[in-house]
Amino acid sequence: MSERIEGAMHGAYLEIRDLYVHFPTQDGIVKATDGLSYTLERGKTLGILGESGSGKSVSSSAIMGLHRGTNALVSGQILLDGVDLLALSDEEMRRRRGKDVAMIFQDPLSSLHPYYTVGNQIVEAYRVHNDVTKKAARARAIEMLDRVGIPQPDQRVDDYPHQFSGGMRQRAMIAMALINDPEIVIADEPTTALDVTVQAQILDLLQDLQREFNTAIIMITHDIGVIAEVADDVLVMYGGRAVEYGTTKQILTRPAMPYTWGLIQSVPEVGGSVDEKLRPIPGNPPSLLNPPSGCAFHPRCTFTEFVPDSLCSTVLPDLVPVVESASHLKRCHLLDPEALYAQNGDRA
């Protein structure tokens, strides 16, 4: 069944339709992304939230065409301004990668080449899409390094990645991603390895640049604090599928799916008691090689007793609107999750 998560407005710049990304292995098919759909408008930020292995990065790598040349089985549609990226040739995709859609990777030290200066790598990214001289491209690189807050950019442009701090390398990656003014930037855990002060600076920088360029951002993270800071809408993924979707306010204040409850409750309160124990989600994420039948979350869910006829373990729930909120969707058999959470939320 094809499911659709519609954007808040008509004319989405990016539309993912029924995306599947499977990887054949000797043990079977790994279903990394299994029928994912969503839309994204220009100038908006979509937060994709979930544990490791939920399919966040794999689905976003498909937008960049990074599964080409691998054994991945990719199907569905990835419509960028009406053009299906999956139908493009490799050469056509290379022309769009970096110009129309760009990516900021999780670890800039491994993403930047250690043998080339930061400036040379940014210059190369610019000249691939622009017929300019090296001198003009270098000036553009210095301009972008200055814009992302690199001090003395005319000197640091000739430094190597190992001469930059972690936060500076991430800023350099953002400069490289934005140098061609892409319409969409995919940020894959861009602040994971940074301390909280630098993390806040990077998030502020992304928001400032988004306002300047009207860039759409996909923020991939497992950090609810990052989601609360930057996202307009949130897509919660589990087992390769979307399990909840809504505005950031809806997801954080009125979550409608037990997995989302668990993610929120597992975050310790800053002002809470030091004696209060953490409340992690019980169990482990599902195997994408042999996913559970029915709802993938049911082996870890403590609310299955409230659903009759063993539906949780036998029938995959559809992604349906939450009662009285057409824009808030959940994949869960619970009929009235809000009332149930109010009564039994401490069990999530």
Secondary structure as UniProt FT lines:
FT   STRAND          14..25
FT   TURN            26..27
FT   STRAND          28..40
FT   TURN            42..43
FT   STRAND          45..49
FT   TURN            52..53
FT   HELIX           56..64
FT   TURN            65..69
FT   STRAND          73..80
FT   TURN            81..82
FT   STRAND          83..84
FT   HELIX           85..87
FT   HELIX           90..96
FT   TURN            98..100
FT   STRAND          101..104
FT   HELIX           108..111
FT   TURN            114..115
FT   HELIX           118..127
FT   TURN            128..129
FT   HELIX           134..147
FT   TURN            148..149
FT   HELIX           153..156
FT   TURN            157..158
FT   HELIX           161..163
FT   HELIX           166..178
FT   TURN            179..180
FT   STRAND          184..188
FT   TURN            190..193
FT   HELIX           196..213
FT   STRAND          216..221
FT   HELIX           224..230
FT   STRAND          233..238
FT   TURN            239..240
FT   STRAND          241..247
FT   HELIX           248..253
FT   HELIX           258..265
FT   TURN            270..271
FT   TURN            274..275
FT   TURN            296..300
FT   HELIX           304..306
FT   HELIX           308..310
FT   HELIX           311..314
FT   STRAND          319..322
FT   TURN            323..324
FT   STRAND          325..331
FT   HELIX           337..344
FT   HELIX           345..347
//
